[in-house]
Amino acid sequence: MFNIFAIETDTKIVKLYDTVTIGNSKLNQYYASTFADFGIIVCDSDYYKNGNHYDRRLKSLAKLILANKFLHTVVLLNINDGQALQEIYFNDIKATIINIFKNQGFNPNSDITVIPCISNKVDGFLKSRPKTNTYQWYKGPTVVECLDNFSKIWDESVQKGVNKITIDKQDELNDVIGKIEYGEIYVGDPLMKGNQELTVKEIIVNNSVLPASSAGTIVKLKLNQCTDIPHGSILSFPECTQSNVFNAYINTMNTTISALSNDYWIFINAEKQKITITNFQTHSVEDDRYNDVEIIKKYSRCYVRVISNRDVCINSSQDFPRLSRFLLLEKNHICGYGNIA
């Protein structure tokens, strides 16, 4: 459905879920967005210089990114190899792009960065700067520098005190490898996989055995017992709330959602679960209140009560944005996306 790449910075490994253009690329974007920390959007500078605009596309992506609460969004203004982009053109295009995102609710000072990018060159502002003097006027960060600058977000998340680890894979020895999303973890700590309690026996980071590790780190964990832990699973401290009933915000796509249907599923934390949706409410801009309805129209946002067939770890979008995301499916077709309220 999408290609997976990675950018390695000095302190982080950032996965990129590149939505392909084959098939329904919009559905691919929604699916990939449930996994992402950052948004990276590529625009063609020649397209803008010729008087065209990406307004509709950028508005759609901005709404998707805002709903999923990405840590940050980078817009790469692509420059074809062999050409040059003058500072005045860059600033004009940058102002246009930032204004589109600002109108969708973004903070232009903290939520978005526009970076020039020379096609297919690592030193074209991806990892380093061009060796020529053509772009000395650009004083902003490269892509890798921008991603590294946001390491402070992981540092701040350590203070939340609730440990959550997203599992990437399980090796042949049944050790699990994943990223600590929040909190700190120590040898001997208990971790919950659903209702099953596990104990951390060993922590390995970059082939070194450590007594502890903290948010943002890729770790290998040796646990006290062998158990199947699939990609995308979340291990958390016992105090993390688990329930099969929760409130959520849902954004519909090109189909309506009815309270009368009983064939809805969510894809959350690499697990597909059958659900029932009740208490449909839509937001009224005029009086800033939610009104009860029975049908949610296409491309709308609604507030609902979800009843799942199994307990899930309740990660609210306020405290744990990425872990709160899910896809909504009807008869195995994606019909919306959302997050736990």
LINHU-V905076 format. One record per run of one state. SS is the DSSP state (alpha for helix, beta for strand, coil for the rest). FROM is the first residue (numbers start at 1). TO is the last residue. Records with the same first field share a line. If there is no record, write none. Layout:
BEGIN
SS: FROM-TO + FROM-TO
END
This chain:
BEGIN
coil: 1-1 + 9-12 + 20-24 + 34-37 + 50-54 + 69-71 + 80-86 + 104-111 + 119-142 + 150-150 + 161-163 + 171-175 + 183-183 + 187-189 + 194-195 + 206-207 + 211-211 + 215-217 + 224-233 + 237-241 + 253-256 + 259-263 + 269-270 + 285-288 + 293-294 + 297-300 + 314-321 + 331-332 + 341-341
beta: 2-8 + 13-19 + 38-44 + 72-79 + 112-118 + 164-170 + 176-182 + 184-186 + 190-193 + 196-205 + 208-210 + 212-214 + 218-223 + 234-236 + 242-252 + 257-258 + 264-268 + 271-284 + 289-292 + 295-296 + 301-313 + 325-330 + 333-340
alpha: 25-33 + 45-49 + 55-68 + 87-103 + 143-149 + 151-160 + 322-324
END
